[in-house]
Each structure stands twice: as structure tokens, then as C-alpha cells.
Amino acid sequence: TPSGPFTCSDFDQLARDSSPPTCPPVFPQFVERCGCPSPVPSVTPSTLPSELPTMSYAPSPTQPSNAPSIQCSDRNQTTVLFQRLSEISDPVTILDPTSPQGLAFRWLNQDASVDACTYETLEQRFALAVFYYATNGDNWADQTFWLSSTPECSWRFVS
């Protein structure tokens, strides 16, 4: 079964949100469970359509902000978060639950203080969380405010 914070519906949403709609890069356990096409042809016929239908989204009114202009209507937090972070990091490493990027993604996805649609320094927060996980932050002598709901500029040694 899939591990991490993802469900098949999350991947279905990611597939619909991509342009053109495609199945996002996933691990074999998601391909098998969620029905995404695999990169290797199978000898067993599939009951799934070979392509996803085309979908379009009507723009929704948004508040002015410095955050990227991602339309958030009809999208869940995980989808928007993945989409924004995929612009600055390899999507495959974001989906790897053991990589620093995957750990940071899971943490951000569960951080109640972060709204992926409006959090202006989301990419900065992600980069600092990746740094924390990549350098074994759990073993640091001083972790004051790291990976907390406190704004990242208040984390110890961040200015």
C-alpha cells in the first residue's frame, strides 16, 4: 500500500491539474494501487482508459498577494502544495517519503499554519525544512522554533 500522506485521490487530482492531464511520476506501489499507467508495457489488458479526459478550470477571484498565481478553486491543500514545490524541486524527490524533500513536504502538508494558496514564503519554508532534514536537525543541539508553526524567519539562526 502507498506510504506517506498521499492517497489515490490526491494523485487523481494531481493528474487532472497537470497540463496536459497526465499521471504524475509515482512509485510502483502507487501505480499498482491507483491505476496510473506504468512506464513498462504490460501483457495484461487494462480496464482503465489510456488517457485522462481534458478538464479546464474557470478562474476564481483571489485576493492580491505576492504568492504565485495558482488557481486554488477545486484543488486541495496537497495538490496546490505539490504544484508550488514542484516548481523549485524535483517532483520525484518530493514524493519520496524518505528524502529530505519528501519529509519536508509531508511536514508542510500537515502544518496547520500553512495555507499553500496564500503562504507567501512557502518555498523558503520548504527549503529550510529540507535543510533541517538533510542535516539531521533532530540531532542539533539547538532546534529552537525549527519545524514549528512559528514563522521561519524566527527559527534559531535564520535571519
Buried (B, 14 or more C-beta within 10 A) or exposed (E): EBEBBBBBEBBBBBBBBBEEBBBBBBBEEBBEBBBBBEEEEEEEEEEEEEEBEEEEEEEEEBEEEEBEEBBBEEBBBBBBBBBBBBEBBEBBBBBBBEBBBBBBBBBBBEBEEBBBBBBEBBBBBBBBBBBBBEEEBEEEEEBEBBBEEEBBEEBEEEE
